[in-house]
Amino acid sequence: MSIVKIKFKKYQGAGNDFVLIDNRSQAFPEGNQQQLIQRLCDRNFGIGADGLILLQAHESADFEMVYYNCDGHPSSLCGNGGRCIVAFAKQLGMIQNKACFYANQQDYFAEIKKDDIISLAMQDVLSIQIEKSFCFLDTGSPHHVVFVDTIKNIDVRSEGSSIRYGAPYGAPGTNVNFVAPIAADRFAIRTYERGVEGETLACGTGAVAAALALYATQRSTAHSITLEALGGNLQVDFTPAGEGFTNIHLAGSAIFIFEGVYEY
């Protein structure tokens, strides 16, 4: 039986880590793909990552982003992954400091700024569901946002899991964010991610959801909010527009960690 070799690079954005593969030649194996992705993302038996991203050719955009959670299932937009694939494309020599890429049936635009900071323009958010104890909104991925006094002692896996699978979300589920105040424009955040089925060091679409929910519930009047995740800081800028938001940008670090060849 022949050995299959997969070249990869690993990146992280605020601690949210990803295996990135240049798949413009369509060489990534299609058979048993879910199991392979699970293996590659396994932190004990593989490379280890929150998710895997394929960079593919696209007829009109600079490239296409195809994202998989570490459980091997295709997923909705990953904000930090989107920023990391832009850094990957720059390293491959595909772009300079600006990029347009296709993901989840729409185009996204990003800009590489100084000090490894990459800003990603997010989709507009037209409305937010505001309830007494939480907010729910879709920032490219669905997010449940809970406001707490402190995030230090929260059992994110237990509490997040119960919300992720509970009513009204059911089997499709949602991501869950716990947000606590630090300053008027600065908040701490911890996130339970579906597909990972546990806490991650950061979540880009979760940071965006938290920032918009903070403004919508009048917990902050700032139009630029910093979210302190366990793995680093993420900045969210936005413009209120009626009951929704536009000109939403997610900015933070996107850093190359290492590269290698995985054989199986």
C-alpha positions as CSV (number, residue, x, y, z in Angstrom):
1,M,0.0,0.0,0.0
2,S,1.5,3.3,-1.1
3,I,2.2,6.1,1.4
4,V,0.2,9.3,1.0
5,K,2.0,12.6,1.8
6,I,0.2,15.8,2.7
7,K,2.1,19.1,2.8
8,F,0.7,21.5,5.3
9,K,1.4,24.7,7.2
10,K,0.0,25.5,10.6
11,Y,-1.2,29.0,11.6
12,Q,-2.9,30.5,14.7
13,G,-5.0,33.6,15.1
14,A,-5.3,34.6,18.8
15,G,-4.7,31.0,19.7
16,N,-7.3,29.6,17.4
17,D,-5.1,27.2,15.4
18,F,-5.5,25.6,12.0
19,V,-4.0,23.2,9.5
20,L,-3.8,24.9,6.1
21,I,-3.3,23.0,2.9
22,D,-2.7,24.4,-0.6
23,N,-5.3,22.4,-2.6
24,R,-5.2,24.3,-5.9
25,S,-4.2,21.0,-7.6
26,Q,-7.1,19.2,-6.0
27,A,-4.6,16.7,-4.5
28,F,-6.2,16.5,-1.0
29,P,-7.6,12.9,-0.7
30,E,-11.4,12.7,-1.1
31,G,-11.9,9.1,0.2
32,N,-12.6,8.9,4.0
33,Q,-12.1,12.6,4.2
34,Q,-13.9,13.1,7.5
35,Q,-11.7,10.5,9.2
36,L,-8.6,12.0,7.7
37,I,-9.4,15.5,8.9
38,Q,-10.2,14.2,12.3
39,R,-6.8,12.5,12.4
40,L,-4.9,15.6,11.1
41,C,-6.6,17.8,13.7
42,D,-6.1,15.3,16.6
43,R,-3.7,16.8,19.2
44,N,-2.4,13.4,20.3
45,F,-2.1,11.4,17.1
46,G,-2.0,14.1,14.4
47,I,-0.9,17.7,13.8
48,G,-3.4,19.2,16.2
49,A,-5.8,22.0,15.4
50,D,-9.2,23.5,15.9
51,G,-9.9,23.1,12.2
52,L,-8.6,22.4,8.8
53,I,-8.6,24.8,5.8
54,L,-8.2,24.0,2.2
55,L,-7.1,26.8,-0.1
56,Q,-8.5,26.2,-3.6
57,A,-8.5,28.0,-6.9
58,H,-11.5,30.2,-7.8
59,E,-12.5,31.7,-11.1
60,S,-13.1,35.3,-9.9
61,A,-11.7,35.6,-6.3
62,D,-8.0,35.3,-5.4
63,F,-8.8,31.9,-3.9
64,E,-11.5,29.8,-2.2
65,M,-11.6,28.9,1.5
66,V,-13.1,25.5,2.4
67,Y,-13.3,25.1,6.2
68,Y,-13.7,21.9,8.3
69,N,-14.1,21.7,12.0
70,C,-11.8,19.2,13.8
71,D,-14.7,16.7,13.8
72,G,-14.2,16.5,10.0
73,H,-17.5,18.2,9.1
74,P,-17.7,21.2,6.8
75,S,-18.6,24.3,8.7
76,S,-19.8,27.8,8.3
77,L,-17.5,30.8,8.3
78,C,-14.5,30.8,10.6
79,G,-13.3,34.4,11.2
80,N,-9.9,33.6,12.6
81,G,-9.5,30.9,9.9
82,G,-10.3,33.5,7.3
83,R,-7.6,35.8,8.6
84,C,-5.1,32.9,8.7
85,I,-5.8,31.8,5.2
86,V,-5.0,35.3,4.0
87,A,-1.6,35.1,5.8
88,F,-1.1,31.7,4.1
89,A,-2.0,33.1,0.7
90,K,0.6,35.9,1.2
91,Q,3.2,33.3,2.2
92,L,2.4,31.4,-1.0
93,G,3.0,34.5,-3.1
94,M,-0.7,34.7,-4.3
95,I,-1.5,38.1,-2.9
96,Q,0.2,41.3,-1.6
97,N,-1.5,43.1,1.2
98,K,-5.1,42.8,0.1
99,A,-7.3,39.8,-0.7
100,C,-10.7,38.8,-1.9
101,F,-11.6,35.2,-1.2
102,Y,-14.7,33.1,-1.7
103,A,-16.2,31.2,1.2
104,N,-19.7,29.9,2.1
105,Q,-21.2,31.2,-1.2
106,Q,-20.0,34.8,-0.9
107,D,-16.9,37.0,-1.2
108,Y,-14.9,38.2,1.7
109,F,-12.3,41.0,1.7
110,A,-9.2,41.3,3.9
111,E,-6.2,43.5,4.4
112,I,-2.8,42.7,5.9
113,K,-1.7,45.5,8.2
114,K,1.5,45.9,10.2
115,D,2.8,43.6,12.9
116,D,1.0,40.5,11.5
117,I,-2.4,42.1,12.0
118,I,-5.0,41.0,9.5
119,S,-8.4,42.8,9.2
120,L,-11.3,40.8,7.7
121,A,-14.5,42.5,6.5
122,M,-17.4,40.5,7.8
123,Q,-21.0,40.2,6.4
124,D,-23.6,42.7,7.6
125,V,-25.7,41.6,10.5
126,L,-29.3,42.7,9.9
127,S,-30.8,41.9,13.3
128,I,-30.1,40.5,16.7
129,Q,-32.5,38.4,18.9
130,I,-32.3,40.0,22.3
131,E,-33.7,38.0,25.2
132,K,-33.6,38.6,29.0
133,S,-30.7,36.3,29.6
134,F,-28.9,36.1,26.3
135,C,-28.6,37.4,22.7
136,F,-28.5,35.3,19.5
137,L,-27.2,36.4,16.1
138,D,-25.5,35.1,13.0
139,T,-22.1,36.6,12.1
140,G,-21.4,34.0,9.4
141,S,-21.8,31.3,12.1
142,P,-24.6,31.2,14.7
143,H,-23.7,32.6,18.2
144,H,-25.4,32.6,21.6
145,V,-24.0,35.4,23.8
146,V,-24.3,35.3,27.6
147,F,-23.3,38.3,29.7
148,V,-21.6,37.5,33.1
149,D,-19.8,39.4,35.8
150,T,-16.6,37.3,35.4
151,I,-15.5,34.5,33.1
152,K,-12.8,33.1,35.4
153,N,-14.8,30.3,37.1
154,I,-17.2,29.4,34.3
155,D,-17.2,25.7,33.3
156,V,-17.3,26.5,29.6
157,R,-17.4,22.9,28.4
158,S,-20.3,22.0,30.7
159,E,-22.4,25.2,30.4
160,G,-21.6,25.7,26.8
161,S,-22.6,22.1,25.9
162,S,-25.9,22.4,27.6
163,I,-26.8,25.5,25.7
164,R,-25.3,24.3,22.4
165,Y,-27.6,21.2,22.3
166,G,-30.5,22.7,24.2
167,A,-33.7,24.4,23.1
168,P,-34.2,26.2,20.8
169,Y,-31.1,25.1,18.9
170,G,-31.3,21.3,19.0
171,A,-29.1,19.1,16.8
172,P,-27.8,21.9,14.5
173,G,-26.6,23.7,17.6
174,T,-24.9,27.0,18.1
175,N,-21.7,28.4,19.4
176,V,-21.8,29.8,22.9
177,N,-19.9,32.9,24.2
178,F,-19.5,34.1,27.8
179,V,-18.7,37.8,28.0
180,A,-17.6,39.9,31.0
181,P,-16.7,43.6,31.3
182,I,-13.2,45.0,31.7
183,A,-13.6,48.6,30.5
184,A,-16.1,50.6,28.5
185,D,-14.7,49.3,25.2
186,R,-12.9,46.2,26.5
187,F,-14.4,42.8,27.4
188,A,-13.2,39.3,28.3
189,I,-14.6,36.4,26.3
190,R,-14.6,32.6,26.4
191,T,-16.2,30.5,23.7
192,Y,-17.6,27.0,23.3
193,E,-17.4,26.0,19.7
194,R,-19.7,23.5,18.0
195,G,-17.7,21.1,15.9
196,V,-14.9,21.3,18.3
197,E,-17.3,20.5,21.1
198,G,-15.3,22.3,23.6
199,E,-13.6,25.6,24.5
200,T,-11.2,27.2,22.0
201,L,-8.6,29.9,22.8
202,A,-10.5,32.3,20.6
203,C,-13.3,32.5,18.1
204,G,-13.4,35.3,15.5
205,T,-17.1,35.2,14.6
206,G,-17.8,34.8,18.4
207,A,-15.9,38.0,19.1
208,V,-17.9,39.8,16.4
209,A,-21.1,38.5,17.9
210,A,-20.1,39.6,21.4
211,A,-19.2,43.1,20.3
212,L,-22.5,43.6,18.4
213,A,-24.5,42.2,21.2
214,L,-22.8,44.4,23.7
215,Y,-23.7,47.5,21.7
216,A,-27.2,46.3,21.0
217,T,-27.9,45.8,24.7
218,Q,-26.3,49.1,25.6
219,R,-23.6,47.5,27.6
220,S,-21.1,49.5,25.5
221,T,-21.5,52.6,23.4
222,A,-18.2,52.1,21.6
223,H,-18.0,51.4,17.9
224,S,-14.7,49.7,18.3
225,I,-14.5,47.0,20.9
226,T,-11.6,44.8,22.0
227,L,-12.4,41.2,23.1
228,E,-9.7,39.6,25.3
229,A,-9.8,35.9,24.6
230,L,-7.6,33.3,26.3
231,G,-5.3,33.2,23.3
232,G,-5.1,36.9,22.5
233,N,-7.0,40.0,21.7
234,L,-9.4,40.6,18.8
235,Q,-10.7,44.0,17.8
236,V,-14.2,44.5,16.2
237,D,-15.2,47.7,14.5
238,F,-18.7,48.3,13.2
239,T,-21.3,50.9,12.2
240,P,-24.8,50.6,13.7
241,A,-27.5,50.6,11.0
242,G,-31.1,50.5,12.2
243,E,-31.6,47.3,14.0
244,G,-28.4,45.8,12.5
245,F,-24.8,46.6,11.8
246,T,-22.7,47.2,8.7
247,N,-19.0,47.9,8.0
248,I,-18.0,45.1,10.4
249,H,-14.3,44.3,10.6
250,L,-12.5,41.7,12.7
251,A,-8.8,42.3,13.3
252,G,-6.1,40.4,15.1
253,S,-2.9,38.5,14.7
254,A,-2.5,35.7,12.2
255,I,0.8,33.9,12.7
256,F,2.6,31.1,11.0
257,I,3.7,28.4,13.4
258,F,5.4,25.6,11.5
259,E,5.1,23.4,8.4
260,G,5.6,19.8,7.6
261,V,4.5,16.7,5.7
262,Y,2.0,14.3,7.1
263,E,2.3,10.7,6.0
264,Y,-0.3,7.9,6.3
